[in-house]
Structures are given as C-alpha cells and as structure tokens.
Amino acid sequence: DAGITQSPRHKVTETGTPVTLRCHQTENHRYMYWYRQDPGHGLRLIHYSYGVKDTDKGEVSDGYSVSRSKTEDFLLTLESATSSQTSVYFCAISARTGGRETGELFFGEGSRLTVL
Amino acid sequence: GDSVTQMEGPVTLSEEAFLTINCTYTATGYPSLFWYVQYPGEGLQLLLKATKADDKGSNKGFEATYRKETTSFHLEKGSVQVSDSAVYFCALSNTGFQKLVFGTGTRLLVSP
C-alpha cells in the first residue's frame, strides 16, 4: 500500500453546501493530485500540488479550491456544491526514484460524492 | 493540448481469449506512455509503462509497445482470465512526469 487515505469515502450533500474532501499520505511525497472520475470522461485533473502551499490548476478546476498546509495533507473544497460535481474523487501521489518523479501515480480508494 | 483516445467498451471476451485494447495519443515532443488498471471499488494502479519509442512495457502477461510512427500504445494479452475483468486506462505524461493525461477508460469483461 502506498499509504494514502481519503475521507470521507462517501458523502451525500445538498446543492449550495460547502464540502471538503481530505487526502492524507504517509509517504512524504512532494506531488499530490485531485482527479474526478466520470463515465465517458475518464479521469480529469482538478488541482495538483508540488509542495506545501504550492498548488496549480488542472483542466477542470472551476468550482474547486485546494489547500496544502502540511506535506501529508491535501484538501479539496467545493465552496458551494452543484449537481454537476456529483462524481468519484481520487487523490493520488507521485512516485519518486532518485529524487525524480517516475510517472507512476499511487491512488487512494476514492471518495464518492453525491450532490442532490 | 495533449490527449489520449481509447477504444470504447465494454470489451467482452471468454476466458483464454486474446485481448487488444487500442490506444492512440496526440502530444508534442516525446511523451511517456502508461496503462493503468482499475478493479471494482478500487483506485487505479499502474500496469505498465514505456518511456521512449519502440520500448515495450510488460507486466502480469500484458504488453504494450510504444509506436511513435502510429502514435499508438495498444494493450495486449495472449490469454485473459476472469480476474482480468476491470477498467483499463491509457495515459501519457509530457511534463517531466508531473501531470498525467488519461483516456476515458475501456471496461473489460471476461466470462468463464
């Protein structure tokens, strides 16, 4: 196991409410990612982080914000959830060898979010 | 921008059949290519990768060859098992491995 835990694993919420998903790693990896998985779209990158307080947008970042105040935690926040944000959210960390990324991502088990 | 196109599924096979899942890509430069697999209820895990043209990645009986001339990275297995039933994602990285771009995934169903 790559030491990634996501919480909560399942959440049902109502439109307009704020939601925060947490990703915790025990591997001390520099790069962390949030993806969403939807039928017909595969995985799409929402945001990623390359260090504490260093984050950048992915291809579907609208409506999402992230924070990384510690190496081990990467939070994804939906300030005001919408039905279009119903999805399965995956956190991932990037494997490193010899101080360089290898391209292999280790994924968490996913957080299923339903916005009613 | 960079993109990956996979064949639509589901792909339905009988046990011991030959598998091919097609993947083509569009990218500038010389990307690295990956196949990830997702078993039911789990996150994705790396199946194999190739980092330069003509490289062959292999793992668990699966193989894929990086074909720059056809911009393809097709996944093959000579004899599938029921336990291979999963969703397979082709992906590329063109930014020093810092970001991966995934295809839409192909579901494989293998029956006994």
Interface residues (C-beta under 8 A of the other chain):
Chain A: Y31 Y33 Y35 G40 H41 G42 L43 R44 L45 Y48 Y50 G58 F90 A92 S94 R100 E101 T102 G103 E104 L105 F106 F107 G108 E109 G110
Chain B: S32 F34 Y36 G41 E42 G43 L44 Q45 L46 K49 T51 F89 S93 G96 F97 Q98 K99 L100 V101 F102 G103 T104 G105
